[in-house]
Amino acid sequence: MDNAAQLVQEASFFDRWAEESKKRLQPIDPEVVERYRHSGKNYQKEYCINLLGSLEGKRILDVGCGEGEDAVLLAKLGAIVTGFDVSPGAIEVAKERARINGVSSRVDFVCSPLAAAKLGTNQFDVIWFDNILHHVLDELDFVMRKILSSAKPGATLICIEPANLNKPLRRIRFLVPVHTEVTPGERPLEKRDFAVIENLIPGLERRHFLFLGRLIRFIIPDYRYERAPWLRRRLADTISLIDRVVLTPPGLDTLGGFAVLSGTIP
């Protein structure tokens, strides 16, 4: 499938999701905002926000922002956010999400493919990728160079991506009857993909998540942590802490199904 056709197919895929999201759109739970305002290190997104420290006044580029969940959360935490995505339907939902959460003045959403986005240069303090790079692996170097050119010198890169560094574990994963929606051509990042990013960001750090943490989807359905019963939250916290310990030693980190990449952009 050529790139143009894939973009159309991906936009259509996320447009369909957006139609469903419109029906249940509501303001972000204040408890969610407070959780991330005091972020820990055992969950992926909490870890990322913890790395960034205070977000007050920071300009963040949310690459492939989807329906604006991250952008709105980051804005609620004090950031000024620009988000862009290939799906017109998702951008429509994102704008409405910002409106009902009272942060429209702090976020700007643009509908554009990654390769065509007009972002300027030296604009952003943080470049934020959340589950995006695994959709563009065929042109990863080009996309990364284009996006990174919009960052200020010394800006922070944050990426949250599925990882496949343990092939036997990956094969076992396909035997587990868990349905996930995927778009054409996407796959987890492999060693060669991480090498592309590491080549662009000297000193890139990588921390892995979701070994036993994959079970949390069965403990807290839809990952609605704040609304889950206390016992379920404590069980999820315990599993995440075990993962943090297990996935720290070199070699064992390959057991993680997700990776957070962070570094300073030259």
N, C-alpha and C positions, 0 to 999 in steps of 0.2 A: 504494500500500500504506500503511495507517495505521501509526502508530508502534508500537502494541501488537503488531500482526502482524509488523512488521519485527523487533522485539525477540525474538519467539519464533523467527523464522526464523534470526536471527543466533546465538541461543543454541544452536539445533539444529545449525547449521553447525559451531560450535566444539566442541560436545559430540562430534561425530563425529571431529574431529581429536584430541580428548583420548583417545578410546578407543584410537587408534593409538599415541599418545604413551606410554600406560601400559606398552606392551609393550617399550619401549626406554629407559625412565627409568633414569638412573644419576647418580652424584654428578658435580658440576661438576669439570672438569679443573683441577687446581691451577695449571697453566700459564695457563689463561684468567684466573683470579683475579689472578695476578701481572702479566699483560699489562695489565689494567685498573687495577691498583694503581699502575702507572707509565704512565698513559695518555698517548698522543700527541695529535695534533690532526688527523690526516689521514683518520680513519675516524669515522663519525657518533657511535657510542656512546662511543668513546674521547674524542672531543672534548667530549661532554656531561659525562662524569665529570671530565675535566680542568677544565672550567669550575667544577665544584662544589668542587674542592679536597678537603681531608680530609673524609671522610664519618663519622668517628667520632662516634657519639652523635646524629647528625642524624636528625630524624624526617621520613621521606619518604612521600608518598602516591603510590602507583603506580596510576594511573587506567587501568582496563581491563587489569588485570595479566595476563590470559590464564593460561597454565600456570605462571607464576611465575619464568620465566627471569631477568628483570630484577630482580625482588624478591629472589631468592636471591643473585644476584651483588652487589647493593647491600648486603644484610645481611652477606655475607662480607667486604665492604670496610668494615664497621663501622657501617652505618646501622641504624636501627630503622624497619621498613617496614610500612605498611598497604597492602594491595592489595585491589581489588575488581573484579569482573567479572560480566557477565550470564550466563555459562555455568557451570552447576553442575558439569559434567564437567571444565572447565578448572580450577575452584577445587579440586576433588578432587585433580587432578594436582599443582597448586601446593602444596597442603599436604603431599603425599607427597614432593615435591621438597625442600621445606624440611626435612622430617624426615631424609631420607637424607643431606642436606648439613649436618646438625647446627646449623641456625639457627632451629628452630621457636620458640625463646624470643625471637627478634628480629623475627619477622614475624607478621602477623595477616591472614588472608584472609577476605573477606566476599563472598557471592554477592548481587549487587544490580545493577539497571540504573543507569546514570549518573544519571538524573533522580531516582531514588528513594533514592539512597545517603544514609545518615545519618552525617555526618562530623563534626558539631560545628563550632565556629568557633575560629580562632586555634590550630590544632593542629599544623601542619606547617611545617617549615623549607624543604622542597622539594616542589613539585608536579611530577610526572613523567608526561608523556604519551609513549608510544612507539607510533606508528601507530594512534592511536585517533580523533583528531578527524575524520579523513576518513570515519568511519562515522556521524557525527552532524552533518553540515553543515546539515541542515534546521533544527536547533535549536542552532546553534553558540553564539550569544550567551547563551542561557539556560543551557546546560551549562557554559560557561566561568564565568559569574557564580556559579553554584552551587558549582562546585569551588573557585574562587578564594576564596570566603568561608571555606573551611576552613584557609586559609593564615595563618601569623603575618604581621604587618606586616613588610615587608622580606624576606619569603621569596623564594626563587628559583623561577622557572617554567622548565621545560625541555620542549620539544616536538620530537619527531622525526616528520616527516610527508612523504608524497609530495607533490610540487608540480607544477603545470602552468601555467607562465608563458610557455611558448613553444609555441604551437599547431602550427606546422609540424613541430617536433620530436616532438610528441605523436602526430601522424598517422604519422610515420615509425616510431615505437615500435610501433604496431599492425601494421606490416608485418613486424616481426621475429617469427619463430616461437618465442616463449618463452611457455610456459604459466604463468599465475599463477592461484591460487585467489582469488576475490573473493566478497564477500557482496553481497546486493541493495542497490543504491542508493549504494554507495561510489564515490568518485572522488577524484583528487588535489585538493589545495587550490589555488584560483585567487586572483587578485588581490583579489577582493571578500571572500574568506574571511580572507586575511591582514589585511585592513583591520579586520575585526571584532575580531581579537585585538589588533592594534596600538592600537585604541581603548581597550581595557581595560588595557593595559600600556604606559604612556608610556616611550619610549626602547627599545622592544623591538628586539633585535638579531636579524638573520637571516643565516645562512650556508648556502650551497648545496653539495650533494654530488652525486655520481653523474652525471657526464657520460660520460667514458670509463670511469668506475668501474662502469658497468653491465656491462662485459665481465668483471668479476672473477668473476661467477657461473660463467663458463666456465673460468676459470683455477683457482679453488678451489671445487670442487663442494660444495654445502651450506654454503659459507662456513666450513668447519672450518679456520680459519687455523692454529691451533697444530699441527695434525696434517698440514698440507700440506708437501710437500718444500720445502727451502730456496729453490730457484730459483723456484718458484711464489710463495712468500711475497714474495720480493724483487721479482718482476714486479708483484704486486698493490700492494706499497708504492710502486713507481715510478709506477704509474698513478694511485694516490691522491694522490701528491705533485703530479703534473701537473694533476690536477683542482683541487687547492687553488690552484695558480697561475692556471689558466685561469678559474676561477669567481670570482676575487676582484674584478676590475674591474667597476664598475657597467655594467649592460647585458648582460655575458656571464654574470652569475649566473643568468639565466633559462634557461641551458642545463642546469642541474642538475635531476635528477629527484627529489631529496629536499631538504628544508630542515630545519635545526635552528633553532628559535626559542628565545631565552633573554632573560630580563629579570627585573627586581625588581618584586615584587607590592606595590602601594601599601598 
